[in-house]
Amino acid sequence: MSGDDHRLTVRLGELAQAHADRAAARAGVPAVRLDRLAAEPLRLDEDFCREVADRYDAAPMVTAGTARGYARLAAENLRQFRLIGEAGIRVLPWTGPGQPYRDSRDLIARVRATGLLHVFLTRHGHGPAGADGDHPLRAPAGVRAGGEELLHNDIFRAVHDVFGHVLFGNTFGPRGEFRATRCHLAMYPPDLHPLVFAELVGQLCWFFHGPHLRRPDGTLPRRGEPGYVPPPRRPYPPQKQLVYDRRTLNRFAALFTSPG
């Protein structure tokens, strides 16, 4: 890591930790060290992943009583988006072909080196309804970047890329996304955790472990086996207004064991 890379991640870490401390103080819960969360061992439980995926798959598109929570989530994401700017990171919409980054390592290395994050816009392909769905995060966020008006969902994905992946080097895929969510959740008030979990882990588990990918006997084909669908050919999950119960969130937290 170069000197500029190091300064950027140090500044990001300082801003993220201060934000997490304020969220904990407002909720009256103990503050946690984000770097310690990032170092926790993870025991990935595929049964848990399937259960989360099945809950997501079976849920209706809209869960009653979520509008206020999503409005608060959108406002919180905007606060975190401003922190990205304070750290010296610019966010621009991706206008080239395909995705802006080859993989998570490319994303992390380039953002750390350049201080520039390209965002693949929701309206170019996120979920089967694109940007035309009624999900509250698909409303305009009142932020323009590179001549484009960003949606709240674009803002959310940008802050998760930075605070979930770039800051601690968490990769994509189930293990990296679980770690990214574990770290990023601590920056949100606890009462928003069920919504954030649905947007991150709920969708992730559906993408990697959903019932649409399984054999009739319920097993999941592995790479090289008949019936295996590579990730680039899988559909994005529908973006649902869904609240996971506290028991599920506690089971998620129990997958991580503090090194002491």
C-alpha atoms as one frame of an Amber mdcrd trajectory, in Angstrom:
protein
   0.000   0.000   0.000   1.428   3.384  -1.017   1.579   6.400   1.253  -1.474
   7.965  -0.404  -3.376   4.665  -0.121  -2.510   4.463   3.561  -3.556   8.049
   4.274  -6.897   7.506   2.559  -7.727   4.340   4.501  -6.597   5.922   7.787
  -8.851   8.924   7.174 -11.739   6.671   6.150 -11.237   4.599   9.270 -11.273
   7.677  11.502 -14.468   9.009   9.955 -16.181   5.617  10.016 -15.270   4.962
  13.640 -16.461   8.399  14.760 -19.741   7.845  12.930 -20.189   4.402  14.484
 -19.454   5.845  17.934 -22.134   8.512  17.457 -24.676   5.914  16.290 -23.969
   3.798  19.371 -24.207   6.803  21.699 -27.578   7.874  20.281 -28.915   4.348
  20.737 -27.452   3.991  24.232 -25.464   0.867  23.334 -21.732   0.174  23.749
 -19.511   1.379  20.930 -17.529  -1.219  18.982 -14.171  -1.006  17.260 -14.651
  -1.457  13.523 -11.137  -2.799  13.042 -11.874  -5.528  15.593 -15.049  -6.481
  13.768 -13.023  -6.719  10.560 -10.593  -9.146  12.232 -13.204 -11.546  13.624
 -13.097 -15.130  12.313 -16.146 -16.121  10.273 -17.858 -19.492  10.220 -19.973
 -19.456   7.069 -23.073 -21.623   7.584 -24.711 -22.631   4.303 -27.882 -23.766
   6.101 -28.215 -20.240   7.460 -27.629 -18.832   3.968 -30.391 -21.015   2.536
 -32.810 -20.029   5.295 -32.113 -16.327   4.715 -32.550 -16.861   0.958 -35.845
 -18.715   1.429 -37.172 -15.949   3.681 -36.247 -13.393   1.040 -37.769 -15.450
  -1.767 -41.077 -15.995   0.061 -41.513 -12.390   1.215 -43.917 -10.057  -0.578
 -42.468  -7.135  -2.485 -43.703  -4.711   0.177 -43.819  -5.345   3.916 -46.285
  -3.097   5.737 -44.879  -0.517   8.106 -41.449  -0.139   6.485 -41.835   3.288
   4.860 -40.597   5.290   7.833 -37.630   2.987   8.359 -36.562   3.269   4.728
 -36.850   7.062   4.887 -34.491   7.040   7.863 -32.171   4.611   6.080 -32.019
   6.912   3.048 -31.161   9.888   5.274 -28.476   7.889   7.073 -26.934   6.817
   3.772 -26.707  10.460   2.709 -24.815  11.267   5.907 -22.366   8.474   5.158
 -22.092   9.659   1.548 -20.939  13.051   2.835 -18.274  11.270   4.898 -16.900
   9.771   1.687 -16.409  13.284   0.352 -14.762  14.379   3.603 -12.279  11.538
   3.157 -11.382  12.870  -0.287 -13.202  10.270  -2.401 -15.109  11.375  -5.498
 -18.086   9.339  -6.698 -18.985   9.268 -10.386 -21.516   7.165 -12.304 -20.054
   4.517 -14.558 -20.774   5.321 -18.214 -18.609   2.684 -19.886 -19.630  -0.804
 -21.050 -20.200  -3.572 -18.526 -19.205  -3.157 -14.909 -16.664  -0.547 -13.722
 -14.427  -3.091 -11.926 -13.202  -6.576 -12.807 -13.690  -7.805  -9.247 -13.497
  -6.682  -5.631  -9.710  -6.526  -5.600  -9.778  -4.197  -8.597 -12.375  -2.000
  -6.881 -10.414  -1.801  -3.632  -7.035  -1.160  -5.270  -8.257   1.501  -7.686
 -10.335   3.459  -5.175  -7.465   3.455  -2.686  -4.992   4.548  -5.364  -7.099
   7.193  -7.114  -9.671   8.366  -4.585 -12.343   7.833  -7.254 -15.286   5.435
  -7.003 -17.343   4.564 -10.078 -20.908   3.483  -9.336 -22.870   1.172 -11.607
 -26.226   2.943 -11.687 -29.401   1.237 -10.508 -31.226   2.262 -13.671 -28.720
   0.275 -15.762 -29.578  -2.977 -14.050 -30.388  -3.761 -10.450 -33.185  -6.239
  -9.969 -35.693  -7.310 -12.614 -37.571  -3.988 -12.501 -34.475  -1.812 -12.994
 -35.100   1.641 -11.573 -38.824   1.485 -12.316 -39.836  -0.393  -9.181 -41.635
   1.199  -6.242 -38.934   0.505  -3.673 -38.270   3.672  -1.621 -34.510   3.474
  -2.262 -35.230   3.910  -5.980 -36.362   7.496  -5.463 -34.083  10.397  -6.451
 -31.628  11.278  -3.676 -31.187  14.938  -4.555 -27.519  14.343  -5.400 -25.973
  14.869  -8.828 -22.669  13.388  -9.912 -21.134  13.467 -13.365 -24.298  14.992
 -14.781 -26.500  12.185 -13.406 -29.074  12.371 -10.641 -28.356   9.538  -8.231
 -31.039   7.408  -6.643 -30.992   6.542  -2.960 -30.048   3.021  -4.006 -26.979
   4.375  -5.837 -26.001   6.268  -2.671 -26.424   3.137  -0.560 -24.310   0.984
  -2.878 -21.607   3.664  -2.951 -21.330   3.913   0.838 -21.336   0.120   1.146
 -18.566  -0.202  -1.442 -16.456   2.259   0.531 -17.208   1.379   4.161 -17.955
  -2.293   3.585 -15.212  -3.160   1.093 -12.594  -0.489   0.434 -11.944   0.379
   4.085 -11.053  -3.124   5.299 -10.406  -4.930   2.010 -13.436  -7.210   2.163
 -14.031  -9.065  -1.094 -17.252  -9.873  -2.945 -18.871 -13.292  -2.630 -20.552
 -14.722   0.463 -17.607 -14.597   2.874 -16.454 -11.123   1.903 -19.981  -9.713
   1.836 -20.750 -11.183   5.256 -17.625  -9.475   6.595 -18.494  -6.230   4.809
 -21.982  -6.267   6.313 -20.644  -7.062   9.779 -18.408  -3.975   9.650 -20.868
  -1.660   7.935 -23.832  -2.481  10.202 -22.018  -0.875  13.127 -22.281   2.505
  11.368 -26.111   2.360  11.441 -28.500   2.795  14.374 -29.469  -0.663  15.658
 -33.135  -0.250  14.757 -32.128   0.054  11.073 -30.081  -3.151  11.101 -32.999
  -5.371   9.962 -33.467  -3.231   6.829 -29.743  -3.029   6.063 -29.462  -6.792
   6.559 -32.253  -7.374   4.024 -30.612  -5.080   1.467 -27.198  -6.725   1.854
 -27.319 -10.257   3.265 -30.891 -11.043   2.209 -30.177 -10.202  -1.416 -26.731
 -11.817  -1.302 -28.056 -15.138   0.035 -30.809 -15.169  -2.596 -28.193 -14.571
  -5.314 -25.849 -17.340  -4.130 -28.184 -19.788  -2.349 -31.689 -19.015  -3.607
 -34.200 -21.781  -4.372 -34.062 -20.891  -8.083 -30.467 -22.228  -8.152 -31.069
 -25.540  -6.394 -31.721 -29.037  -7.658 -35.110 -30.671  -6.961 -33.595 -32.353
  -3.892 -32.601 -28.959  -2.467 -28.846 -29.268  -3.023 -26.847 -26.529  -4.724
 -24.756 -27.513  -7.788 -21.084 -26.635  -7.474 -18.848 -25.234 -10.174 -18.329
 -27.875 -12.876 -21.430 -29.864 -11.920 -24.578 -30.176 -14.077 -27.031 -27.392
 -13.343 -24.438 -24.934 -12.034 -25.173 -21.336 -13.064 -22.107 -19.032 -12.975
 -22.688 -15.708 -11.176 -22.548 -13.537 -14.352 -25.549 -15.464 -15.708 -27.655
 -15.258 -12.548 -30.500 -12.768 -12.160 -30.290  -9.942  -9.663 -32.676 -10.418
  -6.746 -35.893  -8.419  -6.737 -35.482  -5.478  -4.345 -38.046  -6.070  -1.623
 -39.114  -3.971   1.364 -38.303  -6.601   3.930 -37.510  -6.632   7.639 -35.631
  -9.606   9.088 -36.350 -10.558  12.689 -33.907  -9.984  15.519 -33.322 -13.730
  15.921 -31.925 -13.910  12.370 -29.626 -10.960  13.037 -28.416 -12.588  16.247
 -27.662 -15.799  14.352 -25.719 -13.748  11.809 -23.648 -12.122  14.578 -22.989
 -15.550  16.105 -21.209 -16.625  12.905 -18.378 -14.303  13.943 -16.143 -15.169
  16.870 -13.984 -12.521  18.484 -10.262 -13.465  18.541 -10.199 -12.256  22.167
